Amino acid sequence: MESHNARRAGFTLIELLVVIAIIAVLIALLLPAVQAARGAARRIQCVNNLKQLALATMNYESTNGVFPPGQMKMATKPPWGITLFVGLLPYVEQQPLYNAWNFSYGFDNLYGTTARSATLINALLCPADIIPTNPVQNGTTSNEWYGITSYGGNGGSQTHPFSAVTKDGVFTYTGPGSTAPGNTQVSIAAVVDGLSNTLFYGERSHFDPNYDSFATAGLTFFSQTMGMWGWWASSSGGYALSDVALSTYAPINYTIPFSYSNAPGAATSNPGFTNGYETPRINAFGSLHPGGANFAMVDGSVKFLKSSIAMNVFQALGTRAGGEVISADSY
């Protein structure tokens, strides 16, 4: 019979350390795989969002004969209007929000944290995008609130600032309150470069610590962080198109190459920073997916374009009627 005083078997300290080391190695091996799987899932969701936006816009075109405007300026005093994504609401499963929208007086849609413009819409958000605050308040004294989107329509060669808008993409500004009321919405027939060779939508990255360092430096001409750009229901002003449309003015994933603390002197004042660095940054498509960004083409397909794409090819994809010849193996 076994005695209660018999010596029990156990782990030695060395054996325990070996087990811990093995577990640590397994975790180290598994962690990159888990991160890669999560990254792939975020990218798939982003692709699905862009497909939904492309389909919604084609359905809008089928109903109205034209694509929605990037910005429909309804009045100049007070300035207010309707942006691209407001027009798409019924086509992205947001019919109740569209029905509640006040199209007679746009500012009625903006007030308070529960404002219609502050609504977060899943189809407009990439899970990989880092948006510090969403929705955001327009300044510190205003009671206007806006939801941020991770996507922008293709505005062509340049969409920011308002004075330099080229209007050669798919989405631009128009309306009775526009300084150029003759601008017309783009039809599918106007995309003569080919639906598969023209950008429809792309991603906007809100992560740029260097850009934000200028916004928080106390400069009199600059105070808005990157996380403040991209109001999907931007109501008025010269920057409404910049919130909902991007361009091929800058390379994919362009970011400010230095922080305020180590910036060259010319970049610490206006117009040095505004013209040389802020303008390409606000125009830029980009994402936190490694190596590039997702884009929907006008034919409804979604492609991942690398940050290293040749600029002449990228710019050719941005125009709807530029007449450029683009080889399928160039992007």
N, C-alpha and C positions, 0 to 999 in steps of 0.2 A: 504494500500500500504506500502511495506517495505521501511523503510527509509535508505538513504545512510549512515546515521550515526549509523546504527545498529551495535552492537558489533559482530565481526566475531569469530567463533569457532576456536581453535588452540590447539597445543600440549603443555602440561606443561613440564617443565624440567624433572620431574620424569618420565613421560610417554616416553619422548625421550630417557632417559637413559635405561629404561626397554627394548625398542625396540633395542637399540644398543647392550645390553647384550644378547638378544635373538639371534640376528644376529651373534654375536661372538661365542655363543654356537653352532649354526648350522654350522658355518665354521669349528670349532674345531672337530665337528663330521664328517663332510664331507671330510676334508683334508686327514685323514688316508685312507679313501676309495679311494680317487683319486690317492694317492700315490701307493696304492696296485694295482689299475687297471693299472697304468703306469708300475709298476714292472712286472705285469703279461704279459703285452704287450711286454715288452723288452725280457722276458724269452721266449715267443712264437716265436719272431723273431729269437732269438738265436737258438732255436730248429730247426726252418726252415733252418737256415744257415748250421747247422750241417748235416741235412738230405740232403741238396744240395751237401755238400762236400762228404758225403758218397756215394751218387748216382754218382757223377762225378768220384770218384775214382774207383767204380765198372765198370763204362763205360770205363775208361782208361784200367782197367784190361781185360775187354772183347776184347778190340782192340789189346792190346799188350801182353796179356798172363801173365803179372806180374803187381803188383802195382808200382806206380812211386817211384823212390828212394827218401829218405829224402834229400840226397845231392849227386849230380853227379859231382865229381871232374874231370874237363876236362883237367887241366894242373897244373903244380906246379910252373913254372916260366914263366910269372907271375902267381900267383895262382888265378884261377877263376873256376867257375862251375855253375851248374843249381840246383835250389832247388825244393822241392816237389811241391810248388804251381805254379811254372813256367810251369811244365809239365801238370798241371791241367787246365791251362788257356782255352784251347778250350772246356773244359767240364763244365766250369762255365760261359759260355756266354761271353768269352773274346777272341774270335778267332782273331779279328783285332789286338789286343795287341800281341798275340802269333805270328801272321804273321809278325809283325814289329820287333820282338825280333831278336837280332844279336846273333846267336848261334856259330858264328865263333870266335868272340872276345867279351867276356862277359862284359868287362868294358865299351863298347860302350853304354850299356843300363843304365848306372848309373849317367851320368853327368847332373847336373842342376835340378832345382825344378820341371821341366816338364819331367824329365827322365822317361823312361818306368818303371824302378824299383820304382819310386815314386808314381805310379798310386794307387789310393785308390779303393779297390774292395769291394762292399757292402757285398758280401758273406763271406768275411774274417773279418768282423767287428761285434762284439757283441755290441748292443746299450747300454748295461749296463756297458761296459768296459770304464774306464777313461784313455784315452791316451792323455797326456798333449800336445804333438805336433805330428802331422801326416800329411805329411811325416817328417822324421827326417834327419838331416845332419850327416854324418859320421865324427865326430870331428868338430873342428872349422876352420880348414884350408882346408879340403878336399871339393871338389865340388860334392861328391857322395851323392845321396839322396835316401832314402828307405821308402816305405810304411810299416806301422806296421800292423800286423794281431793279432786278438784276439784268434786265434786257433792254436793248434799244433797237429801234427800227433803223434800216439803212437810209441815211440821209445823203449818201453820195460822197463827194470829195471833201466837203467841210460843212459842219453844222453849228460850229461855235467859233467866234461870237456871232450874234445875229446879223451884224453888218457884212459878214463874210460868207453867209450861207450860199452854197452853190446851186442847190435845187436840181442836181443831176442824178439823185438816187431815186428811191421809191416813195419816201415820205418827206414832205416839206410843209411850209406854212401857207395858209390862205385865209379867206373869210372877209366879211364886211369891215372888220376893224384892222385889217392888214394894211401895211404901208404899200403893199403891192397886191391890191385886190384882184388883179388879173390872173394871179397864180391859180392854177387848176390842180385838182387832185389827179393822181396818176392812174391811168387805166392799165389793164394787163396788156393791151395792144401796144402801149408805149414802151414796154420792156423789149426793145428790138434786139438787144444783145443776146437774148435767149434766157428763158426762165432758169435753166440749170447753170447759167454763167453769171447770174446776178444775185447779190446778197439780198436777203429779206430782213433777217433779224440776227443779232449777235449779242454776246455777253458784255456786261460792264463790270469790271472789278472795282470794289470799294476799298480795297486794301492798298494804302500808299502812305506809310509813316512819314516819308520825306515831304510829301505834299502837305500832310497834316501839320508838320512842324512849322511851315510858313503860316498856316491858318491860325496857329496858336501863339505866334510870335509878337502879336500886338501891332501888326502893320495896319496902317490906316486904309489901305486900298484892298485888303484881302483878309477875310475872316471865316470862310466857309470850308469845313473839312470835306474830304472826299465822301464821307458817309452821308453828307447832306445832298449830294447830287442824285438825280434819278427819281424825282417825284412823278409817279405814274399819272397823277391827276393835276399836274401843274396848271394853274389857272390863268396865268397872264404873264405879261412882261416879255422882255427880249430873250430870257433864258428858258422859256417853256419848251421850245424845240430842243434845246440842249439837254433837257431832262429825259426826253423820250426818244431821241434819235442820235445816233453816233455816226462816225464817218471813217474813211480810210486816210484821213489827213496824217495820222501817226501810225507807227508800226503796232501790231497786236501786242498787248501787254506793255505798252510804253508806260513808264513811271518816271517821276522826277529823280534825276540821277544823283542828287545830293540833298542833305538836310539844310535847314536855315543856318545852323551853326557853322557849317563849312562851305556855304555857298559863295561863289564869286561875287564881287561887289555889284556887278551889273544886274545880278539876279535878285538882289534884296530890295529893289525898288520897282515902281511902276514907271515905264512899261516893260522894263527888262524881263521881269518874271512873268508878267501877264502875257506878253507876246511870245517870248521865247520858250516858256515851259508850261504855263497854265493852259494855253490854247491847245497844244497837242494833247495834253493830259485829259482835258474835258472831251475832246473829240474821240479819244482812243477806245476801241473795243479791247476787251481783255477778260481774264478769268483767273481763278486760283487752281484750275486743272493744270497739271504739269505740262509745260511745253507749248501751250497755245490756248485756243478757245473754240467753243462750239458756235456754229453759224447755221441758220436755216437759209436755204436758197428759195427763190421764188417758185420753183417747181415743187416745193414741199419737202425736199430731201434735206437732211442735216449732215453737215460735214465738220470735221475737226481740222481747223487750219492751224498750222504751226506758227509760232512766233517768228520763225526764220523765213517765212514766205517772202519772196522777192517783192519789193514795194510796188514795182510796176504791174505785177500780176494782181496783187491785192487791190490796188487802185482801179484796175480794169474791172475787177469783180464788183466794185462799188458803184460804177456808173451803169445806168439802164440803157443808154443809147450812145455809148462812146465809140462803137464800131471796132473795138479792140479784138484781135484774134488771140484766144486763150487756149493753150494746149491742155488737155485733160491731165497730163502728167506733171503739170507745173505747180499744182497745189494739192 
